[in-house]
Amino acid sequence: MTLCPACGSTNIEGVDYCDACGQTLSHLDLPVPATEVEKSVTRDRLSTLQPRAAVTCGLNATVAEVLAMLVAHSLGCVLVVDHDGQLVGVFSERDALHKINCSAAEMADRPVSELMTAAPQSLHCEDKIAYAIHKMNLGGYRHVPLIDEQGRPTGVVSARDILRYFTGLLASNAS
Amino acid sequence: MDFQLNLNSETVDHAYLGQPLMASAETSLREVLQILREQHQGGILIQKEDALVGIFTERDALRLMAADAKGGQVDYDQPIKNFMQTEVVSVADKTTVGESIRVMSEGGYRRLPVINSEKLPTGVLTVSGILHYLVDHFPQVIYTLPPKPRHAAGEREGA
């Protein structure tokens, strides 16, 4: 049973409005963070992780160019953008291992658009950290691209950023 | 705080260790790359006569692939011992989760072999395993997130 905070009458669990007074009750079903860590991940935004800037390439970039970018910048993934600068795919280290494997020389001139992971999950830098954790945990990714309102990439959040955030959080809680 | 207590008391084997993939030092680079692809893994431990002598990860593979794509002539039939990293940072299976996360975060490693008292690898701690472990500790706020991060009703309902 849910008690209406306005009029005190009882309602069925999960209803949106109080039967007696019409007061909205939907906010009562939101989870309440119990610990400091829970509060932090639902309060802090991805921008507080200071995610690294996006490294992008066009759809026609070749496999050789993209592999060289990953190595030169020590990156886990390159974001693929179309001619309007909108995010259309991701090419990660894991894509390289699984799709190129030992045929790098033969595939060197193929465009990255044939091998990338198309339509990747993305977030906005003002979204809460909990969303990035959720996406990474469910999808098994290590990187989530960040995009702006126009769909252009602004950065990448990595699992390592999240770990660093947690170690910082735990250290500050301990002291 | 409860969560803090867990991190400092629970041992690393609670953090969803992956099965350690192993290959002998004489295995060819080609075979190792194929094993990684088949097993959907990003790293493999290299052993010689039951001793852990090295690790080969997707980062090493990436460097080789980049060199190969540039025309650098990589011989895929050479044994993996010529390409692996010989300095393997590992943690004992009695190490706490908190300490393992610290080692991983500071060293910038993505996978840490976990070894038992006989120095044999019993598992591999990965970043994804730790994330899953962390989510386990606060499922309430993670699993019940609204479907979209920025949700607003298009118009007032019923008005």
HADDOCK unambig.tbl for C-alpha pairs under 7 A between the chains (distance, minus, plus):
assign (segid A and resid 31 and name CA) (segid B and resid 140 and name CA) 6.56 0.50 0.50
assign (segid A and resid 31 and name CA) (segid B and resid 141 and name CA) 6.12 0.50 0.50
assign (segid A and resid 33 and name CA) (segid B and resid 141 and name CA) 6.34 0.50 0.50
assign (segid A and resid 38 and name CA) (segid B and resid 138 and name CA) 6.51 0.50 0.50
assign (segid A and resid 38 and name CA) (segid B and resid 141 and name CA) 6.70 0.50 0.50
assign (segid A and resid 64 and name CA) (segid B and resid 66 and name CA) 6.32 0.50 0.50
assign (segid A and resid 64 and name CA) (segid B and resid 69 and name CA) 5.03 0.50 0.50
assign (segid A and resid 64 and name CA) (segid B and resid 70 and name CA) 6.24 0.50 0.50
assign (segid A and resid 67 and name CA) (segid B and resid 66 and name CA) 4.99 0.50 0.50
assign (segid A and resid 68 and name CA) (segid B and resid 66 and name CA) 5.48 0.50 0.50
assign (segid A and resid 71 and name CA) (segid B and resid 63 and name CA) 6.20 0.50 0.50
assign (segid A and resid 93 and name CA) (segid B and resid 58 and name CA) 6.90 0.50 0.50
assign (segid A and resid 93 and name CA) (segid B and resid 62 and name CA) 6.83 0.50 0.50
assign (segid A and resid 97 and name CA) (segid B and resid 37 and name CA) 6.72 0.50 0.50
assign (segid A and resid 97 and name CA) (segid B and resid 58 and name CA) 6.61 0.50 0.50
assign (segid A and resid 98 and name CA) (segid B and resid 37 and name CA) 5.11 0.50 0.50
assign (segid A and resid 101 and name CA) (segid B and resid 33 and name CA) 6.09 0.50 0.50
assign (segid A and resid 102 and name CA) (segid B and resid 30 and name CA) 6.38 0.50 0.50
assign (segid A and resid 102 and name CA) (segid B and resid 33 and name CA) 6.88 0.50 0.50
assign (segid A and resid 104 and name CA) (segid B and resid 65 and name CA) 5.41 0.50 0.50
assign (segid A and resid 104 and name CA) (segid B and resid 68 and name CA) 5.80 0.50 0.50
assign (segid A and resid 104 and name CA) (segid B and resid 69 and name CA) 4.98 0.50 0.50
assign (segid A and resid 105 and name CA) (segid B and resid 68 and name CA) 5.33 0.50 0.50
assign (segid A and resid 105 and name CA) (segid B and resid 69 and name CA) 4.44 0.50 0.50
assign (segid A and resid 105 and name CA) (segid B and resid 71 and name CA) 6.57 0.50 0.50
assign (segid A and resid 108 and name CA) (segid B and resid 69 and name CA) 4.87 0.50 0.50
assign (segid A and resid 127 and name CA) (segid B and resid 149 and name CA) 6.10 0.50 0.50
assign (segid A and resid 130 and name CA) (segid B and resid 142 and name CA) 6.07 0.50 0.50
assign (segid A and resid 134 and name CA) (segid B and resid 142 and name CA) 6.08 0.50 0.50
assign (segid A and resid 137 and name CA) (segid B and resid 128 and name CA) 6.83 0.50 0.50
assign (segid A and resid 137 and name CA) (segid B and resid 131 and name CA) 6.36 0.50 0.50
assign (segid A and resid 137 and name CA) (segid B and resid 132 and name CA) 5.88 0.50 0.50
assign (segid A and resid 140 and name CA) (segid B and resid 128 and name CA) 6.63 0.50 0.50
assign (segid A and resid 159 and name CA) (segid B and resid 127 and name CA) 6.73 0.50 0.50
assign (segid A and resid 163 and name CA) (segid B and resid 105 and name CA) 6.62 0.50 0.50
assign (segid A and resid 164 and name CA) (segid B and resid 105 and name CA) 6.27 0.50 0.50
assign (segid A and resid 167 and name CA) (segid B and resid 102 and name CA) 6.93 0.50 0.50
assign (segid A and resid 170 and name CA) (segid B and resid 4 and name CA) 6.79 0.50 0.50
